[in-house]
Amino acid sequence: MSIGQDLLDGPPPTLLPADTRASSALLAGETPEQVAAKFPDASFAWAVLADQAWNEKRVIESYAFARVGYHRGLDSLRKNGWKGFGPVPWSHEPNQGFLRCLNALARGANEIGESAEATRCAQFLTDCDPAATQALAE
């Protein structure tokens, strides 16, 4: 056994590669809609759209944006070795777009009365990283 070995033999954390395309475009003044259209695989852009729609009380749009970002994030996770379970750390900034979409999906599902989906997504977020659940609850 080596130091730092996972004694439960769980999968290693999945760390998405850095991708600053969406955040750079937003900082350069592009709208979230333009950024999502330009970089549809960037969960971060969809998370921004979901949160913006939520803050404007556009629940269905928020839910839809979150659903797209969630699925694009799953695609990215799988491309980077994730097998459908295991840690996706909140502390690794490139993971935050996916985790924000997952949180927004849970929030939207709860609001529209899709309680099974809300519970599943909330549990999935906690399974990915309890720190994400805590950070996004604030």
DRENDO-1510 file (C-alpha; in Angstrom, 1 decimal, always signed):
<recs>
REC; n; res; u; v; w
REC; 1; MET; +0.0; +0.0; +0.0 .
REC; 2; SER; +1.3; +3.5; -0.8 .
REC; 3; ILE; +0.7; +6.7; +1.0 .
REC; 4; GLY; -2.5; +8.4; -0.2 .
REC; 5; GLN; -4.0; +5.2; -1.7 .
REC; 6; ASP; -7.8; +5.1; -1.4 .
REC; 7; LEU; -8.4; +2.2; +1.0 .
REC; 8; LEU; -11.9; +1.8; -0.4 .
REC; 9; ASP; -10.5; +1.4; -3.9 .
REC; 10; GLY; -12.8; +4.0; -5.3 .
REC; 11; PRO; -12.2; +5.8; -8.5 .
REC; 12; PRO; -9.9; +8.8; -8.5 .
REC; 13; PRO; -11.5; +12.3; -8.7 .
REC; 14; THR; -12.4; +13.4; -12.2 .
REC; 15; LEU; -10.7; +16.7; -13.1 .
REC; 16; LEU; -12.0; +18.4; -16.2 .
REC; 17; PRO; -9.3; +20.2; -18.3 .
REC; 18; ALA; -9.2; +23.9; -18.0 .
REC; 19; ASP; -11.4; +25.6; -20.6 .
REC; 20; THR; -11.5; +29.4; -20.3 .
REC; 21; ARG; -13.3; +30.0; -23.6 .
REC; 22; ALA; -16.7; +30.8; -22.1 .
REC; 23; SER; -15.5; +32.8; -19.2 .
REC; 24; SER; -13.1; +34.8; -21.4 .
REC; 25; ALA; -15.9; +35.5; -23.9 .
REC; 26; LEU; -18.2; +36.7; -21.1 .
REC; 27; LEU; -15.5; +38.9; -19.7 .
REC; 28; ALA; -15.0; +40.4; -23.2 .
REC; 29; GLY; -18.6; +41.5; -23.2 .
REC; 30; GLU; -20.3; +38.7; -25.1 .
REC; 31; THR; -23.8; +37.8; -23.8 .
REC; 32; PRO; -24.4; +34.4; -22.2 .
REC; 33; GLU; -26.5; +33.5; -25.2 .
REC; 34; GLN; -23.7; +34.3; -27.7 .
REC; 35; VAL; -21.2; +32.4; -25.6 .
REC; 36; ALA; -23.5; +29.3; -25.3 .
REC; 37; ALA; -24.0; +29.4; -29.1 .
REC; 38; LYS; -20.3; +29.8; -29.8 .
REC; 39; PHE; -19.2; +27.1; -27.2 .
REC; 40; PRO; -22.2; +24.8; -26.8 .
REC; 41; ASP; -20.0; +22.2; -25.0 .
REC; 42; ALA; -19.1; +24.6; -22.2 .
REC; 43; SER; -21.3; +23.8; -19.2 .
REC; 44; PHE; -20.1; +27.1; -17.6 .
REC; 45; ALA; -22.0; +29.1; -20.3 .
REC; 46; TRP; -25.2; +27.1; -19.7 .
REC; 47; ALA; -24.8; +27.5; -15.9 .
REC; 48; VAL; -24.7; +31.3; -16.4 .
REC; 49; LEU; -27.8; +31.2; -18.6 .
REC; 50; ALA; -29.6; +28.9; -16.1 .
REC; 51; ASP; -28.8; +31.2; -13.1 .
REC; 52; GLN; -29.7; +34.3; -15.1 .
REC; 53; ALA; -33.1; +32.9; -16.1 .
REC; 54; TRP; -33.7; +31.7; -12.5 .
REC; 55; ASN; -32.9; +35.2; -11.1 .
REC; 56; GLU; -35.4; +36.6; -13.6 .
REC; 57; LYS; -38.1; +34.1; -12.5 .
REC; 58; ARG; -38.0; +32.2; -15.9 .
REC; 59; VAL; -38.1; +28.8; -14.2 .
REC; 60; ILE; -38.7; +26.7; -17.3 .
REC; 61; GLU; -35.9; +28.4; -19.3 .
REC; 62; SER; -33.6; +28.0; -16.3 .
REC; 63; TYR; -34.5; +24.3; -16.1 .
REC; 64; ALA; -33.9; +23.9; -19.9 .
REC; 65; PHE; -30.5; +25.7; -19.8 .
REC; 66; ALA; -29.5; +23.6; -16.8 .
REC; 67; ARG; -30.5; +20.4; -18.6 .
REC; 68; VAL; -28.4; +21.2; -21.6 .
REC; 69; GLY; -25.4; +22.1; -19.5 .
REC; 70; TYR; -25.8; +19.0; -17.4 .
REC; 71; HIS; -25.7; +16.7; -20.4 .
REC; 72; ARG; -22.8; +18.6; -22.0 .
REC; 73; GLY; -21.0; +18.2; -18.7 .
REC; 74; LEU; -21.7; +14.5; -18.6 .
REC; 75; ASP; -20.2; +14.2; -22.1 .
REC; 76; SER; -17.1; +16.0; -21.0 .
REC; 77; LEU; -16.8; +14.0; -17.8 .
REC; 78; ARG; -17.0; +10.7; -19.7 .
REC; 79; LYS; -14.4; +11.9; -22.3 .
REC; 80; ASN; -12.1; +12.6; -19.3 .
REC; 81; GLY; -12.4; +9.1; -17.8 .
REC; 82; TRP; -15.4; +9.4; -15.5 .
REC; 83; LYS; -17.3; +6.0; -15.4 .
REC; 84; GLY; -20.6; +7.3; -14.1 .
REC; 85; PHE; -19.6; +7.6; -10.5 .
REC; 86; GLY; -16.9; +8.9; -8.3 .
REC; 87; PRO; -15.8; +12.3; -7.1 .
REC; 88; VAL; -16.1; +15.4; -9.2 .
REC; 89; PRO; -14.4; +18.0; -6.9 .
REC; 90; TRP; -15.9; +21.5; -6.6 .
REC; 91; SER; -12.5; +22.8; -5.7 .
REC; 92; HIS; -11.3; +22.1; -9.3 .
REC; 93; GLU; -12.7; +25.2; -11.1 .
REC; 94; PRO; -13.2; +23.5; -14.5 .
REC; 95; ASN; -15.7; +21.1; -12.8 .
REC; 96; GLN; -17.8; +24.0; -11.5 .
REC; 97; GLY; -19.8; +24.6; -14.7 .
REC; 98; PHE; -21.1; +21.0; -14.6 .
REC; 99; LEU; -21.8; +21.1; -10.9 .
REC; 100; ARG; -23.6; +24.4; -11.2 .
REC; 101; CYS; -25.8; +23.0; -13.9 .
REC; 102; LEU; -26.6; +19.9; -11.8 .
REC; 103; ASN; -27.6; +22.2; -8.9 .
REC; 104; ALA; -29.7; +24.4; -11.2 .
REC; 105; LEU; -31.4; +21.2; -12.6 .
REC; 106; ALA; -32.3; +20.1; -9.1 .
REC; 107; ARG; -33.6; +23.5; -8.2 .
REC; 108; GLY; -35.7; +23.8; -11.4 .
REC; 109; ALA; -37.0; +20.3; -11.0 .
REC; 110; ASN; -38.1; +21.0; -7.5 .
REC; 111; GLU; -39.8; +24.2; -8.5 .
REC; 112; ILE; -41.9; +22.5; -11.3 .
REC; 113; GLY; -42.9; +19.6; -9.0 .
REC; 114; GLU; -40.6; +17.0; -10.5 .
REC; 115; SER; -39.7; +15.8; -7.0 .
REC; 116; ALA; -38.0; +12.5; -8.0 .
REC; 117; GLU; -35.7; +14.3; -10.5 .
REC; 118; ALA; -35.0; +17.0; -7.9 .
REC; 119; THR; -34.0; +14.4; -5.3 .
REC; 120; ARG; -31.9; +12.5; -7.8 .
REC; 121; CYS; -30.0; +15.6; -8.9 .
REC; 122; ALA; -29.5; +16.8; -5.3 .
REC; 123; GLN; -28.1; +13.4; -4.3 .
REC; 124; PHE; -25.9; +13.3; -7.4 .
REC; 125; LEU; -24.5; +16.7; -6.6 .
REC; 126; THR; -23.7; +15.6; -3.0 .
REC; 127; ASP; -22.2; +12.3; -4.4 .
REC; 128; CYS; -19.9; +14.3; -6.7 .
REC; 129; ASP; -18.7; +16.5; -3.9 .
REC; 130; PRO; -20.5; +17.6; -0.6 .
REC; 131; ALA; -18.6; +20.8; -0.8 .
REC; 132; ALA; -20.4; +21.7; -4.0 .
REC; 133; THR; -23.8; +21.3; -2.3 .
REC; 134; GLN; -22.6; +23.5; +0.5 .
REC; 135; ALA; -21.1; +26.2; -1.8 .
REC; 136; LEU; -24.1; +26.3; -4.0 .
REC; 137; ALA; -26.5; +26.6; -1.1 .
REC; 138; GLU; -25.1; +30.0; -0.1 .
</recs>
